[in-house]
Amino acid sequence: MAKSRTQAWSAAAAVTGALLAVAAAPGQPAGGSGPLDRAAAGAARDAAVTLLVGRAVDGEDGDRGPVTAGWCEAGAFRGGPCGAWREQRILATAHGAASVLPDPAFRRPEALPTDAGGPLEIALARSQAGGLTDVTVHDGHGRHLAGALAPGGGRWRNTEPLRAGETYTVRVGAQDGDGTPVGVTMAFRTAPPADGGRLTAEFGPRPGTYGAGEIVTAVLSSPVPAEDADARARVEQGLQVTSEPHVEGAWHWVDDTTLHFRPRTYWPAHTVVRVRSGLDGVELGGHGYGGPSEPLEFTVADRIEAVTDSAAHEMTVRRNGRVIRTIPVTTGKAGFLTRSGIKVVLGKEAKVRMRGDTVGIQKGTKEFYDLPVLYATRVTWSGEYVHAAPWSVEAQGEENVSHGCTGMSTEDAAWFFETVREGDIVEVVNSGGAPMAPFDNGFGDWNMDWRTWLSGSALTPAAARPEPLAGHTPSRLHPTT
């Protein structure tokens, strides 16, 4: 093969810069590496394990002419177009020793490919009888790389992409033709990601304590359009939300750079929620590689739900399902009907100036207002609050006279202000107003039924289905809690 304009990869050790092979066979004590001549003498009862490492060819390939850049099909370990593949041969012994057999194709250590199409394959040497019995691969963070053994145990191949700039440890168990167990451990590193190709996620909310309706957000550093379903699925798999206690939940793509995560129902009281990204080093097709993102942890307080029945002019506040206060209120009058549906507390302002022109009411008209308002709890970005309205006390509990906010006495508003926190649930029923939008005016996510919510995921229903975490952290992360 012509060596000009050819990009090569090979196995490289995590520590020494050469392939590392030092582990014991399954069920055997660890031992030192024997010299090659001793290993060769014992080869009759030792299986050789082959790590196949790919080369992506870009240019002329010897006598065969132009070669399209890309990956060969490695299933047969053969020549032809797959002459771009080279094999690193590792001798695994029943004594727990392992030796690297020289290969002129690997005179200097380089890094394994990290393209999603560049597989890691392990197989017995073609001349060896026996089979692989077990292969486990994990990175330096303890995340396992998924893979599958071929029928008969002749070959193992990863079923998910390698991560860029990562160190992997490979443990292989096998049997030779006589059924003798042998094994080897290898370490290698993958190539670093290309500069400028790092996609990260910024998670919300900030660390702290929130209400049971709080939404987890992930804002990506660069867009991933809906047309690239594979990249979206890979991003979604890399964003992990876990909780104690475990609940069912899923991500939903709001737009090309924003995802929201919510449980199927409200968070249980006193839940601990942890959010992290597993995208670092993950290949994302035309979107480069994932980069590191700051993790997030927050807790959920008591479940506070405030439900306002506009027709009854009454708000009922519950803590963990028990009614703790009933408040007479006034909501939006004709022409200014309060939005119906479920909202989430966005913030609180002890004092705020409210002006009609901020919501489209022209100054000088009879509906214009300019008032200092106390104990204002915000539920939409456009200016809907629950607040003190001492000017409408006579109407509270009797009729709806506001411009869309929920008004109550100063005493009740102060109590409500002190009782609720960001993420608490504020629902309005029987108002006749437009339904609360899911995403563009606060957190209306809970107004979307679960089936519709799941339709905004890039994953198949099976991939999105919740499953408890195992004893280790998997490298392909499901969007479940």
C-alpha positions in Angstrom: 0.0 0.0 0.0 1.3 3.4 -0.8 2.2 5.3 2.4 1.7 8.8 1.1 -1.5 10.6 2.1 -2.4 7.7 4.3 -3.7 8.2 7.9 -2.9 5.2 10.1 -4.0 4.1 13.6 -2.6 1.4 15.8 -2.9 0.1 19.3 -1.2 2.3 22.0 -0.7 1.7 25.7 -2.3 3.9 28.3 1.0 4.2 30.2 4.1 3.1 28.2 3.1 4.0 24.7 3.1 0.4 23.5 0.3 -2.2 23.7 -0.1 -3.3 27.3 -0.9 -7.0 27.9 -0.2 -8.0 31.4 -3.3 -9.6 33.0 -3.9 -13.1 34.2 -6.1 -15.6 32.5 -9.6 -16.0 33.9 -9.3 -17.9 37.2 -5.5 -17.7 37.2 -3.1 -15.5 39.3 -1.4 -12.6 37.5 2.1 -13.3 36.2 4.8 -11.4 34.4 5.2 -11.3 30.7 7.5 -14.1 29.4 9.9 -13.5 26.6 8.7 -14.2 23.1 10.7 -17.3 22.6 9.2 -18.9 25.8 5.7 -17.8 24.7 6.3 -19.3 21.2 7.3 -22.6 22.8 4.1 -22.7 24.7 1.9 -21.6 21.8 0.7 -25.1 21.2 -1.7 -24.8 24.1 -2.1 -21.0 24.1 -4.7 -19.1 22.1 -3.7 -16.0 20.2 -6.1 -13.1 20.5 -6.1 -10.7 17.6 -6.9 -7.0 18.0 -7.9 -5.6 14.6 -7.0 -1.9 14.2 -8.3 0.1 11.2 -6.7 2.4 8.7 -8.6 5.0 6.8 -7.0 5.4 3.4 -7.0 8.8 1.7 -5.2 8.7 -1.6 -3.6 6.1 -3.9 -3.5 2.5 -2.7 -0.5 1.0 -4.4 -1.4 -0.9 -7.6 -5.1 -0.7 -7.0 -5.5 3.0 -7.8 -7.6 5.6 -6.0 -9.3 4.5 -2.8 -12.2 6.3 -1.2 -11.6 7.5 2.3 -13.5 5.4 4.8 -13.6 2.1 6.6 -13.2 -1.4 5.3 -15.6 -4.2 6.1 -13.6 -6.1 8.6 -15.7 -9.2 8.9 -13.4 -11.4 7.0 -10.0 -10.0 8.0 -9.0 -10.2 4.4 -7.0 -8.2 1.8 -8.3 -6.4 -1.2 -9.9 -3.1 -0.3 -9.5 -4.3 3.3 -5.8 -4.3 2.8 -6.1 -1.0 4.8 -6.6 -3.2 7.9 -3.7 -4.4 10.0 -3.7 -6.9 12.9 -1.9 -6.6 16.2 -1.4 -10.1 17.5 -1.4 -10.7 21.3 -0.5 -14.1 22.8 -2.7 -15.0 25.8 -1.5 -17.8 27.9 -3.0 -20.1 30.6 -0.3 -18.8 33.0 -1.7 -15.3 33.0 1.2 -13.9 30.9 0.8 -12.2 27.6 3.2 -11.2 24.9 3.0 -8.9 21.9 4.0 -10.6 18.7 6.1 -8.3 16.5 4.3 -6.7 13.6 6.2 -4.4 11.2 3.0 -2.5 10.6 3.3 -1.1 14.2 6.7 0.3 14.5 5.5 3.3 16.5 2.5 3.7 18.7 -0.4 5.7 17.4 -4.1 5.9 18.5 -7.1 3.9 17.6 -9.7 5.4 15.3 -12.7 7.0 17.0 -15.0 7.4 14.0 -18.4 5.7 14.7 -17.7 3.4 11.7 -14.3 2.3 13.0 -14.8 -0.9 14.9 -12.8 -2.5 17.6 -12.6 -6.2 16.8 -11.1 -9.1 18.8 -10.8 -12.6 17.4 -8.7 -15.7 17.7 -5.9 -16.0 15.2 -7.1 -17.9 12.1 -4.8 -20.8 12.8 -6.0 -21.3 16.4 -8.8 -23.6 17.5 -11.0 -22.6 20.4 -13.1 -19.6 21.0 -13.6 -16.4 23.0 -15.6 -16.8 26.2 -15.8 -13.3 27.5 -14.8 -9.8 26.5 -15.2 -6.7 28.6 -14.1 -3.2 27.7 -14.3 -0.1 29.9 -12.8 3.4 29.7 -10.9 5.4 32.3 -14.1 6.6 33.9 -15.5 3.1 34.5 -18.0 3.2 31.6 -18.4 -0.1 29.8 -18.3 -0.3 26.0 -21.1 -2.4 24.7 -20.2 -5.2 22.3 -21.3 -8.6 21.1 -19.7 -12.0 20.5 -20.3 -13.7 17.2 -22.0 -17.1 17.2 -19.4 -19.7 18.1 -17.2 -17.2 19.9 -14.9 -16.6 17.1 -15.1 -12.8 17.1 -16.1 -9.9 19.3 -17.0 -6.4 18.0 -18.1 -3.2 19.7 -21.7 -2.2 19.2 -21.3 1.4 20.2 -18.7 4.0 19.2 -15.4 4.5 20.9 -14.9 7.9 22.5 -12.3 10.3 21.3 -9.3 11.0 23.6 -10.1 8.2 25.9 -8.2 5.3 27.5 -9.7 1.8 27.3 -8.9 -1.4 29.1 -9.8 -4.7 27.3 -10.1 -8.0 29.2 -10.4 -11.1 27.1 -11.1 -14.6 28.2 -10.8 -17.5 25.8 -10.3 -21.2 25.5 -7.8 -23.0 23.3 -8.6 -26.1 21.2 -8.2 -28.3 24.3 -10.5 -26.2 26.4 -7.7 -24.6 28.5 -8.8 -21.2 29.8 -6.5 -18.3 28.8 -6.7 -14.6 29.1 -5.2 -11.2 28.4 -5.7 -7.6 29.3 -4.9 -4.8 26.9 -5.0 -1.1 27.1 -5.1 1.5 24.3 -6.0 5.1 23.8 -8.2 6.7 21.1 -7.3 9.6 18.9 -8.2 13.1 20.4 -11.1 14.9 18.8 -10.5 17.4 16.1 -10.1 21.0 17.2 -13.4 23.0 17.3 -15.5 19.9 17.2 -16.7 19.8 20.8 -20.4 19.8 21.5 -21.3 20.5 25.1 -24.4 20.9 27.1 -25.3 23.5 29.8 -27.8 22.0 32.3 -30.5 23.8 34.2 -31.7 24.7 36.7 -28.9 25.9 39.0 -28.0 23.6 41.9 -30.5 24.0 44.8 -33.9 23.0 46.0 -36.9 23.1 43.7 -40.6 22.2 43.5 -42.0 19.0 42.1 -42.7 20.5 38.7 -39.1 21.6 38.0 -38.0 20.9 34.4 -34.4 19.8 33.6 -33.0 21.7 30.6 -30.0 21.1 28.4 -28.8 23.8 26.1 -26.3 22.6 23.4 -23.3 24.6 22.3 -24.2 24.1 18.7 -27.4 23.0 16.9 -28.3 19.5 16.0 -31.1 19.7 13.4 -34.1 17.3 13.4 -33.0 16.0 10.0 -30.0 14.4 11.6 -31.9 11.8 13.6 -28.8 9.7 14.3 -26.9 12.5 15.8 -29.9 13.6 17.9 -30.3 10.1 19.2 -26.6 9.9 20.1 -26.8 13.2 21.9 -29.9 12.1 23.8 -28.3 8.9 24.8 -25.4 10.8 26.2 -27.4 13.0 28.5 -28.2 11.1 31.7 -30.7 12.0 34.4 -30.8 9.8 37.5 -32.9 10.2 40.6 -33.5 8.8 44.0 -36.1 7.5 44.0 -36.1 6.2 40.5 -38.9 7.5 38.3 -39.8 7.2 34.6 -38.8 10.2 32.5 -37.6 11.3 29.0 -36.0 14.1 27.0 -37.9 16.2 24.5 -36.3 18.3 21.8 -37.7 21.8 22.1 -35.6 23.1 19.2 -32.2 22.4 17.5 -30.2 23.4 20.6 -32.6 22.9 23.5 -33.9 19.7 25.3 -36.2 19.4 28.2 -36.4 16.5 30.6 -39.4 15.7 32.8 -40.7 12.7 34.6 -44.0 11.1 33.5 -45.6 12.7 36.5 -44.4 15.3 39.0 -41.2 14.5 40.9 -41.8 12.8 44.2 -41.2 14.9 47.2 -37.6 14.9 48.5 -36.2 13.4 45.3 -32.5 13.9 44.6 -31.9 14.5 40.9 -28.5 14.2 39.2 -27.8 15.3 35.6 -24.6 14.7 33.7 -23.3 14.4 30.2 -21.7 11.3 28.8 -20.9 13.0 25.5 -17.3 13.7 26.1 -15.4 12.1 23.2 -18.5 10.7 21.5 -18.4 11.0 17.7 -21.5 12.9 16.4 -21.1 12.6 12.7 -21.1 16.0 11.0 -21.3 17.7 14.4 -17.8 16.7 15.5 -17.3 15.2 19.0 -18.9 15.7 22.3 -17.0 17.7 24.9 -17.0 17.9 28.7 -20.0 19.4 30.5 -20.6 20.5 34.1 -22.8 18.0 35.9 -25.8 19.2 38.0 -27.5 18.0 41.2 -30.6 19.4 42.7 -33.2 18.3 45.3 -37.0 18.4 45.3 -38.8 19.8 48.3 -42.3 19.0 49.5 -44.8 18.8 46.6 -46.7 22.1 46.6 -49.6 22.3 44.2 -51.7 25.5 43.9 -54.9 25.0 41.8 -57.0 28.0 41.0 -60.6 27.5 39.9 -61.4 30.8 38.1 -65.1 30.0 38.0 -65.2 29.4 41.8 -62.7 32.4 42.4 -60.7 30.2 44.7 -57.2 28.8 45.0 -56.6 25.5 46.8 -53.0 24.9 48.0 -51.8 21.4 48.8 -48.6 20.1 50.4 -47.9 16.5 49.5 -51.6 16.0 48.7 -53.0 17.6 51.8 -54.9 20.9 51.7 -53.1 23.6 53.7 -54.9 26.7 52.6 -57.9 27.9 50.6 -57.6 31.4 49.2 -60.2 33.7 47.6 -58.8 35.1 44.4 -59.7 37.1 41.3 -58.4 36.2 37.9 -58.6 37.6 34.4 -61.7 39.3 33.2 -63.2 39.3 29.7 -60.6 40.3 27.2 -57.8 39.4 29.6 -58.6 35.9 30.5 -56.0 34.0 32.6 -54.2 31.3 30.7 -55.5 27.9 31.6 -53.4 24.9 32.3 -50.3 24.0 34.4 -47.5 26.5 35.0 -44.4 26.3 37.1 -43.1 29.0 39.4 -40.3 30.8 37.6 -39.2 33.2 40.4 -40.4 35.6 43.1 -40.1 39.4 43.5 -41.0 41.0 46.8 -41.9 44.2 45.0 -42.3 44.8 41.3 -43.7 47.7 39.2 -46.5 46.5 36.8 -47.4 48.7 33.8 -50.1 48.0 31.3 -47.9 49.0 28.3 -45.6 46.0 29.0 -48.5 43.7 28.0 -49.8 45.8 25.1 -52.3 48.1 27.0 -51.7 51.6 25.7 -51.1 54.4 28.1 -54.1 56.8 28.4 -56.7 54.1 27.9 -59.1 53.0 30.7 -57.4 49.7 31.0 -53.9 51.1 31.5 -52.3 50.6 34.9 -49.1 51.5 36.6 -48.9 50.0 40.1 -46.3 48.9 42.7 -47.1 45.3 43.5 -46.0 43.3 46.5 -45.3 39.6 46.9 -45.3 38.8 43.1 -44.7 35.2 42.2 -44.0 34.8 38.5 -45.5 32.0 36.4 -44.9 33.2 32.8 -42.2 35.2 31.2 -44.8 37.5 29.6 -45.8 38.8 33.0 -48.4 36.6 34.6 -48.1 36.6 38.4 -49.8 35.5 41.6 -49.6 38.7 43.7 -51.1 40.9 46.3 -54.0 43.0 45.0 -55.4 45.1 47.9 -57.4 47.2 45.4 -59.6 44.2 44.4 -60.2 42.6 47.8 -64.0 43.1 47.5 -64.0 41.2 44.2 -61.8 38.3 45.4 -63.8 35.2 45.8 -66.7 36.9 43.9 -65.7 37.9 40.4 -62.8 38.1 38.0 -61.5 41.7 37.5 -57.8 41.4 36.8 -55.8 41.8 33.6 -54.7 38.1 33.7 -52.8 37.8 36.9 -54.2 35.9 40.0 -54.9 38.5 42.7 -55.4 38.0 46.4 -55.1 39.8 49.7 -51.8 41.1 50.9 -51.8 38.6 53.8 -52.6 35.6 51.5 -50.1 36.8 48.9 -47.3 37.1 51.6 -48.1 33.5 52.8 -48.1 32.2 49.2 -44.8 34.0 48.5 -43.2 32.4 51.5 -44.7 29.0 50.9 -43.8 28.3 47.3 -40.4 28.1 45.5 -39.2 27.8 41.9 -40.5 24.6 40.3 -43.7 24.5 42.3 -47.0 23.8 40.4 -49.5 26.5 39.7 -52.6 25.3 37.8 -55.6 27.3 36.5 -58.8 25.7 35.5 -62.2 27.0 34.3 -60.7 30.4 33.2 -61.8 30.2 29.6 -58.3 31.5 28.7 -55.9 30.2 26.1 -54.0 27.1 27.1 -50.5 27.6 28.5 -48.0 27.0 25.7 -45.5 24.1 26.4 -42.2 26.0 25.9 -42.3 29.6 24.8 -43.6 31.4 27.9 -42.2 29.6 30.8 -42.5 25.9 31.7 -45.7 24.6 30.3 -44.2 21.2 29.7 -46.7 19.5 32.0 -49.6 20.3 29.7 -48.3 17.8 27.1 -49.6 14.3 27.6 -46.9 11.6 27.9 -47.4 10.1 24.5 -46.9 13.4 22.9 -43.9 14.1 25.1 -42.2 10.9 24.0 -42.8 11.8 20.4 -40.3 14.6 20.9 -37.6 12.2 21.7 -35.1 11.0 19.1 -35.0 7.6 20.6 -37.2 4.6 19.8 -39.6 3.6 22.5 -37.4 0.7 23.5 -34.4 2.9 23.9 -36.3 5.5 25.9 -37.9 3.0 28.2 -36.6 3.4 31.8 -34.2 0.9 33.3 -32.5 1.1 36.7 -28.8 1.8 36.8 -26.6 -1.3 37.2 -23.7 -1.6 39.5 -21.5 0.4 37.0 -22.2 3.5 35.0 -22.9 2.5 31.4 -21.3 4.4 28.5 -24.6 4.5 26.5 -26.9 6.5 28.7 -30.6 6.2 28.5 -32.8 9.2 29.2 -34.4 7.8 32.2 -34.3 8.4 35.9 
